[in-house]
Amino acid sequence: MSRYTITVTGQGRSDPDAVIGYDPPLRTYFLQAFPHEETDDPALWLGTHDHAFETLGYLRHAAIAHGYDFMPLPPELAAKLVDDKAAASGRPERDGILGERLKHPNQPK
């Protein structure tokens, strides 16, 4: 499982210690942010079931739907996340158009 520290913003607050990554057993990208007031779990935790978010774009749209955002990701980090997914699936890293869309989910098609 890959884990990278990023900043998540939204709902009038910011979490500079949020975590984004790729979970190979669940085959999904995930996002964890903001400490929960009553438990040890994150208050925002996306990507907890199989194939929940197969692209960074899908993960970002889910974060936005919850009132949060984590973009823009540094290009190097986006590339690492795409590589993590590719390595976990045994595919060549960042292959073709799909790899480019994963690295740059906000660019027009």
N, C-alpha and C positions, 0 to 999 in steps of 0.2 A: 504494500500500500504506500502510495506517495502522499506526502504531506508538506505543504508550503504555506508559510505565513503571509497573509495579505490583509488589506484593510477593507472592511465591509461598512457601508454607510446606509443610513435610512432612518426614518421615523425620528429625526432630530438627534441622532446619536451616531457614534462611530466606534468600531472595534478594530484597533490596529493589530490585534493578536488573533484575528480570525484565521481559519485553516481551510484551504482548498486542496483537493487531491483526487487521485483515482484509486478505486477499490477493486482490485482484480477479482476476488471471489464474487462480489456482487455485480461486476461488470458495469460500473457506474462512476461518474464523477460525483463528488460530494462537496458540501460546504457546511462549515460549522462556525457559528459566531455568537457572541454575547453570552456571558455566563447566565445560567438560569438562576432565578432568585431562591429556589427551594431545593434543587437537585444539583448533582455534579454534571448533568448533561448540558449541552449548549441550548440556549433558548431558540436559536435558529439552527436547524439541522436538516439539511436537504440531501437526498441520496442515500436513503436507508434501506432500499429494497432493490432486488435484481433488475438490472437494466433501467433504473429510474431516469438517468440522464446520460444518454449516449454521446452528447456533444456538449461543449462548453456553452454554446448558445442556448440549448434547452435548460441548462442549469441557471444561466443568467435570467432567462424569462421566468423561471420559477421563483428566483430571488426577488425579482421586480414585482411579481404577483403578491409576494408577502410584504412588500414595501421596502425592500433593500436592494442594494446594487454593489457589485465588486469590480466594475470596469472603470477605466481600462486596465487590463492586466499588462504588465511589461511583456514585450514580444518574446523575450527569453523564457519567461515563466510559462506562457501559453505553449511555446514549443516543447518545453519539458513535459507539460501535462499531456500533450498529444503523443509524445514519445513514450510516456509511461503507459498509456493505453495500448499503443502499438506493441510495445514489448510484452505486455501481459497477454495479448491475443496471438502473439507469434507472427504478426504481420510485419512487413517492412515499415520502418518509421516514416511518418509524414508522407505517405504515398499519394501523389496526384492531387486532384481537386478536393477530395474529401479531407485530406490533411490540411490543405490551405484553408478550407472553411472552418475546421476545428481551431486552427491557430488564430483566425481572424473572423470570429462569429458576427461581428457588427458591420462587416463590409457588404455592400450590395452584391447580389448574385449576378 
